[in-house]
Amino acid sequence: MKRREFFIMFAAAASLPLTGNAQREKKVFRLGHLLLLSRAPLEPFLDVFQHTLRDLGYVEGSNL
C-alpha cells in the first residue's frame, strides 16, 4: 500500500507546472483625441479631462 501512495504522490507532483510566475509589465494605455477645431477654444475642457485622468490614477508618461 505504501508503494501505491508513493507513486500517486509522485504523479501528482510531476503534473504540477514547473514554470515560475513572472511579474507582468504594467499596462500602458494609449489615449488619443481628434480635434476638428483649433485647440485654443477647447483648452479648458482638455485641462479638466487631464486632471480627471490624474485623479483616477492615470499619469501621463507613466501608465498613460
C-alpha positions in Angstrom: 0.0 0.0 0.0 2.9 2.4 0.7 4.3 1.9 -2.8 1.0 2.8 -4.4 0.7 6.0 -2.3 4.3 6.9 -3.3 3.5 6.6 -7.0 0.3 8.6 -6.6 2.2 11.4 -4.8 5.0 11.3 -7.4 2.5 11.5 -10.3 0.7 14.4 -8.7 4.0 16.3 -8.1 5.1 15.6 -11.7 1.8 17.1 -13.1 2.4 20.5 -11.4 3.7 23.2 -13.7 7.4 23.7 -13.5 7.5 27.3 -14.7 7.7 30.2 -12.3 5.3 33.0 -12.1 6.9 36.1 -13.6 5.6 39.6 -12.8 3.8 41.2 -15.7 4.7 44.5 -17.0 2.5 47.4 -16.2 -0.1 48.0 -18.9 0.4 51.3 -20.6 -2.8 52.7 -22.0 -2.8 54.8 -25.2 -5.4 57.5 -25.5 -5.8 59.9 -28.4 -8.3 62.6 -29.5 -9.0 64.1 -32.8 -9.8 67.8 -33.0 -11.8 69.3 -35.8 -11.3 72.8 -34.4 -8.2 74.7 -33.2 -7.0 73.7 -29.8 -7.4 77.1 -28.1 -11.2 77.1 -27.6 -11.1 73.5 -26.2 -8.1 74.1 -23.9 -10.2 74.4 -20.7 -12.0 71.1 -21.4 -8.8 69.3 -22.2 -7.3 70.6 -18.9 -10.3 69.2 -17.0 -10.0 65.9 -18.8 -6.3 65.6 -18.0 -6.9 66.5 -14.3 -9.7 63.9 -14.1 -7.5 61.2 -15.5 -4.8 62.1 -12.9 -7.4 61.9 -10.2 -8.3 58.4 -11.4 -4.6 57.3 -11.2 -3.5 57.7 -14.8 -0.3 59.6 -15.1 0.9 60.8 -18.5 4.2 59.2 -19.3 3.9 56.5 -16.7 0.8 54.4 -17.3 -0.9 56.6 -19.9 
